[in-house]
Amino acid sequence: MKNFFSFLTFASICSIAYTEIQPAANLEPIYKEVERSSEETLLFLDVGGTLLIHKDPVLHVTHESWKHLWFQKHYPSITLQEKIALVRIVEANETSWALADTWPDLIKKAQARKLKVAALTKVVMDPALEKIRIARLKRFGLTFQEDLRGLTSQPPLFSYTQGVIETGEKLKGPVVDEVLKRLDSLPQKIIVVDDRLEQLQSIEEVCQRHRIPFVGFHYIAFAKSPYLDEAVAHKQLETLVKEHRWIPSEDVSLQ
């Protein structure tokens, strides 16, 4: 009887899929994980803060609270549609974005190994912003294939086109859960790279429920908050609202 219960305990342990989240200050550990992964692996890559980064300090994720307070002080009556119009200007401006690392090479290597690769990005879901991020990814040489067979857009939860999943949900875990339910077959492993730890944790929980091995990389190469010159940032936002154009911080004149 003791051996029987020992067997059940062992079986229960074996039924729990391996999951791990580790920091990645560069692409080296991600390359290694790709190299030891089979073609039944699904690789999700975050966009903002991971594949691409904002050049200007005021657009950095760590200064979101400052921007929120700025708009409350100077433009408290601005509408959602007006904000979306401003987001579109910044999103479409090539000077406000930069390629974070040698991601095009990593994506090509993963695709060459037959991994299923897709971008998974949190965006403002609005018709005025549809596909704008896909076009920007292509400008930086970041192209994705239609690897997720059986998957179609599920508005308002997410849209899927040209290998890019866009969602307005706070956490990506529920989105991945729905994606897995709609795929022709479940992956044998999921790798996720994201600059937000809470996003990795939410996807990890989903993988545990589906008993899919999970490796998450917390991409921290640009986690440090850049210095914010508030006078420069004020000029950038003021120009954006009043003139509907974006000025890079290095081009701002305070005279």
N, C-alpha and C positions, 0 to 999 in steps of 0.2 A: 504493500500500500504506500509506503514511504517513497519507493521508487516511482510509483505512478504519479504522485503529486509533484515529485521533482521533475518528471517529464512534462507535466502540464505547465509548471513554472517556466521551464526552458522553452516550451512551445510558445508561451505568451510573450516572452522576451524576444524570440525570433520573429514574431508577427509584428513587432513595432519597428517601423522603418527608421533608418538612420537619418538624423537631421543635424545640421551644423550651421552656425553663423560665425564668420570670422572677418576681421577687418582686412581691407586691402588698400594700401597706400599707393599701389601701382598695379599694372596688369599682370605681373609675373605669376601670382598664385592662380589667377583666372586662366591664363594660358595653360598652366599645368593641369588644372581641372578639366579643361577642354580636351587636352591630349589623352587623358585616361578615361574619357567618356565615350559611350557607344552611340550609334546612330538613333537609338531609342531615347536619347536625352533631349529634353526641352530646355532651351536657354532663353531666359527673359532678361532684357536689358532696359533699364530705366533711361530716360532721355535727359531732362533738365537736371543738372548737377552731377550727371554720370557720363553720358555720351557727349553732351554739350554743356558748356558753362557760360554764364553771363560775364562779360568783360567788366561791366561797371559795378562798383561796390554797392550802389543803391539797389541794384537788382538781385543782389545775393540773398539767398534764403534767410540768412541770419539777420537781415535788416527788414524783414517783412513787417514787424511791429512798428518800426519807425515810419514806414510808408503808410501804414494804416492810420497812425496818429496824424501824419501830415495831411492826408486827405480829410480826416475828420476836422482838422483845424481850418484848412484853407478852402475846401470844397465839400462841406457837409451835406449838400443837397444833390450831389452828383448821382445820377441814376445808374442802374446796373448796365443798361445798354450803352450808356456813355463810357462806362468803365471798360466794357468789352471792346468798344471801338479803340480805346487807348491801348488795351492789351494787344490788339491786332497790329497796331503800329509798331510796338516794341518787338512782338514776335516775328514780324516780317522784315525787320531791319537787320540786315546781315552784319552790320558793325557792332551790334550788341551781343553777338554770340561768338564762341570760339570752340573748336574741337578740343575736348578735354585730354585725349591721349591717342595712341595709335589704334583706336577702335576699328577702323576699316579693315586693318590687317587681321585683327583677332576675329572679326565677323567672317571674313573670307576663309580663315583656317577652320573655324567651327563648321561652316557650310561645306567645306571640302571634306570634312570628316563625317558628313551627313547628319550632323546635329540639326534639330529643328530650332531655328533662331527667330525670335520676334522681339520687337520693341514693345514695352508695356509702360505707358506714360499717363500721368495724371494731368489733365488739362481742363480748361473751362469748356464745357460742352455747349457750343452754340453754333448755329449754322454759319455765322460770319467767320468762324475760326476753323471750319472743317478743312482738313487736309493741309492746312498751312504749315503744320509741324512736319508732315511727310515731305513736303517740298523743301523745307529747310534741311532735313536730314540728307536728302539727295544732294544738295549743294555741297555738303561736307563729305560726300562719298560714302554715306551710310545707307546702304541699300539692303532691303530685306525681301526674302522670297515668300510666296504663299505656301508656307510649310504646314500650316495647321489645317489639315484636311477635315472637312465637316463643319468648320467654324464659320459662322456668319455674324454680322452685327446684331446686337441685341439692345437696341435703344429702349429706355434711356440709360441702361447700365453701362454699355460700352459699344464702341464701333470698332470694326476690324476691316482694314483694307490695306493692300500692298505690304502685308507683313507687320503692320503696326496696330496695336490695340490701344485705343484712347478711352479714358474713363474720367468722369467727374466725381467718382466716389472718393470719400475720404481715405479709405483703406483699399488696397489692391487685393487683399485676400479673398473677399466675396466675389470679385471679378474672376480671379483665377479658378475659384470653385465652380463658377458657372461655365467657364471655358472648358475645364476638364470634363464636365458633364456632356458637353456637346462635341467633343473630339471623337473621331472614328475609333481611336484606341488610346488608352492611357500611356503616358511615357513611363519608362523604367526609372528615370531620375529627372529631377528638375533643378536647374542652376539659375539663381537670380542674382543680379548685380544692381544695387540701388544705394543712393547716398542717404536714404532715410531708414534708420534702424526699425522704426515701427512698421514700415511696409514689409520688410523682410520677415519680421515676427508674425505678421498677419498671414503671409503666404506660407510660412513654416507650419502654422496651425492647420491650414488646409491640407498640406501634404501629409501631415500626421494622420488626419482623419481618413485620407485616401490610401494611407500606407505606402506613400511614394517617397523614396529617399530624396532628401533635399540638401543642397549646399547653397548657402547664402553668403554673398560677399558684400560687406558694408564698405562701400567705396568712399574713402575718407581723404582722397588726395586734395580736395578743395574744401574741406570741412571748416578750416580756420576762417574766422570772420575777417574780411578785409577792412582796412581803415575807411571810415565813412566821413568825408568832408561834407558836413551838413549844408554849407553854403552852396557847394557845387551840386549836391543832390537836389536842393531846393530849386536851383536854376533849371536843372534837367526836367524835373516834374512840372514846373511852371510852364516851361516851353512846350512840353508834351500836351498839357491840357489846353493852353491858349492857342498854340500854333499847329497842333497835331503833327509834330515831328519830333524825332529823338536825336539828342545831341550826346555823343560819347563824352565821358567825363574829361578826357584829355583835350577836348575842343571847347570846353566851357570857358567863357571869359566873364570874370566878375567885375570888370570895370564898367 
